[in-house]
Amino acid sequence: MEIKTIDLDRMDPVISKADDPQVYQPKIINKSMITKPNIVTAIIFVFVAVIGFYTGATLKTSAFGKSAGGTSGDLKNIQAEVPLSGVKVGDIYGSADEKAFNTTATGVLDKGGLNGEGTHKLVRPGGPSQTVYMTSSVIDLDILVGHQITVWGETFKGQKASWLMDVGRVKVENLNMPLPK
C-alpha cells in the first residue's frame, strides 16, 4: 500500500467524480417574505380576531346574551349575591340545581375554619364531630353568618377537618339563631 503525501501549499481544484452522490442545493432567492400584501393580510386577521373577541364578550354580558342563555322563569329567585335589602327566610343562593351537589347539611353558620381549612363552619347539634367546615367560590358566606341554613355541596378530604365541603347552594331556614351545642 502506498501512502501519498499531501502538499498543503498547493491548491488543486476539486473535481467531482461521476460516482459521487449529488447534493441538492436550493436556490436562494433574495426576495423578502415581508411584502405589502402579507402585512395587510396579517393586520386584517388580527383586527377581525380582536373584534370577534370583544363582540363575544359584550354579547355574553349584555341582556341579549343573558336571554339567549336560556334561564327559565322558575329560577328567577336564585341568586349568587345577597341583595342589599338583606337575607329573608326561604331565600336560595347559588346553583339552581339541588341535584348538582350530592351532600346536604343543616345548621347555624359561623365564621372561621379549622387550622386554615375552610373559611366558615356549619355548627350542628351533636358536638364538634358534626361540624361542617366549608368554603364557597360561588356564594358570599359572610352575609349568612348567624343564620340557620341548609347547604348543598361537594365533600372533600380535609387534612385537619373531619368534614370539609365546597358549598354551591344555600337555603335560609331561620334568621339570627344561636349556635347549637
C-alpha positions in Angstrom: 0.0 0.0 0.0 1.3 3.4 -1.0 0.9 6.4 1.2 0.5 9.7 -0.7 1.9 12.8 0.7 -0.2 15.9 0.6 1.2 19.3 -0.2 -0.8 21.8 1.8 0.6 24.8 -0.1 -0.6 23.6 -3.5 -4.2 24.4 -4.4 -5.8 21.9 -6.8 -9.3 22.3 -8.0 -11.8 19.8 -6.6 -13.1 17.6 -9.4 -16.2 15.7 -8.7 -16.3 12.2 -9.9 -19.3 10.6 -11.6 -19.6 8.2 -8.7 -20.1 10.9 -6.0 -23.7 11.5 -5.0 -25.1 14.8 -6.0 -26.1 17.1 -3.1 -29.2 19.1 -3.6 -28.6 22.8 -3.0 -31.7 25.0 -3.2 -31.5 28.3 -4.9 -31.6 31.2 -2.5 -34.0 33.9 -3.5 -33.2 37.3 -2.2 -36.8 38.5 -2.1 -38.2 39.1 1.4 -41.3 37.3 2.7 -42.5 40.5 4.2 -44.4 42.1 1.3 -47.1 44.6 1.4 -49.9 42.1 0.7 -48.7 39.8 3.5 -48.6 42.7 6.0 -52.1 43.8 5.1 -53.4 40.2 5.4 -51.9 39.9 8.9 -53.3 43.2 10.1 -56.8 42.3 8.8 -56.6 38.9 10.5 -55.6 40.4 13.9 -58.3 43.1 13.6 -61.0 40.5 12.9 -59.8 38.3 15.8 -59.9 41.3 18.2 -63.3 42.5 17.1 -64.7 38.9 17.4 -63.4 38.5 20.9 -64.9 41.8 22.1 -68.2 41.1 20.3 -68.5 37.8 22.0 -67.6 39.2 25.4 -70.1 42.0 25.0 -72.9 39.7 24.0 -72.2 37.4 26.9 -72.6 40.1 29.5 -75.4 42.1 27.8 -79.1 41.5 28.3 -79.2 39.8 24.9 -76.6 37.2 26.0 -78.5 36.5 29.2 -81.8 35.9 27.5 -80.1 33.7 24.9 -78.6 31.7 27.8 -81.9 30.1 28.5 -82.6 30.8 32.1 -86.2 29.8 32.8 -88.7 31.9 34.8 -88.9 29.5 37.8 -85.2 30.2 38.5 -85.6 33.9 38.9 -85.3 33.7 42.7 -81.9 32.0 42.5 -79.1 34.4 43.1 -75.4 34.3 43.9 -75.2 37.5 45.8 -77.2 38.6 48.8 -79.3 41.7 48.0 -78.8 45.0 49.9 -82.3 44.5 51.4 -80.9 41.6 53.4 -81.5 38.0 53.9 -85.0 36.5 54.2 -86.2 33.1 55.3 -86.7 30.9 52.2 -84.0 32.7 50.1 -81.9 30.4 48.0 -78.4 31.4 46.8 -76.1 29.7 44.4 -76.8 26.9 42.0 -80.4 26.4 40.9 -80.0 22.6 40.8 -80.2 20.8 44.1 -79.2 17.5 42.5 -75.9 19.0 41.2 -74.4 18.6 44.7 -74.6 15.3 46.4 -74.2 16.3 50.0 -76.5 18.4 52.2 -76.3 19.6 55.8 -78.4 22.0 58.0 -77.0 24.1 60.9 -76.1 27.6 62.0 -73.3 29.3 60.1 -70.3 30.6 62.0 -67.2 32.4 60.7 -63.8 30.6 60.8 -62.3 27.3 59.6 -60.1 24.8 61.3 -56.4 25.5 61.1 -56.6 27.0 57.6 -59.2 24.6 56.2 -62.4 26.3 55.3 -63.5 29.9 55.8 -66.7 29.1 57.7 -68.2 26.3 59.7 -71.7 25.0 59.9 -72.4 24.2 63.6 -74.9 21.3 64.0 -76.3 19.6 67.1 -74.2 16.7 68.4 -71.0 18.5 69.2 -67.8 19.2 67.3 -67.8 15.9 65.4 -70.9 17.1 63.5 -69.4 20.5 62.4 -69.0 21.0 58.7 -66.1 23.2 57.7 -66.7 24.9 54.3 -65.7 27.2 51.6 -67.5 28.6 48.6 -66.3 30.3 45.5 -70.0 30.9 44.4 -71.7 32.4 47.5 -70.6 35.1 49.9 -71.0 33.2 53.2 -70.1 36.2 55.4 -73.6 37.6 54.9 -75.2 34.4 56.2 -73.3 34.1 59.4 -75.6 33.6 62.4 -78.5 32.2 60.4 -79.7 28.6 60.2 -79.1 27.4 56.7 -79.2 24.3 54.6 -76.2 23.8 52.3 -75.7 21.7 49.3 -72.1 21.0 48.3 -69.3 18.6 47.4 -67.4 16.9 50.2 -63.6 16.9 50.1 -61.0 15.2 52.2 -59.5 17.6 54.7 -56.1 17.4 56.3 -57.4 18.6 59.7 -61.1 19.0 59.4 -63.2 15.8 59.6 -65.8 17.2 57.2 -64.8 19.8 54.5 -67.3 21.0 51.9 -67.3 23.3 48.9 -70.8 24.9 49.0 -72.7 25.5 45.8 -76.2 26.2 47.0 -77.7 27.6 50.3 -81.2 28.0 51.5 -82.0 30.2 54.5 -84.1 28.3 57.1 -84.2 30.7 60.1 -82.7 34.1 60.9 -80.5 35.0 63.9 -80.2 31.6 65.5 -77.9 30.7 68.5 -75.2 28.2 67.9 -76.2 24.6 68.8 -74.4 22.7 71.5 
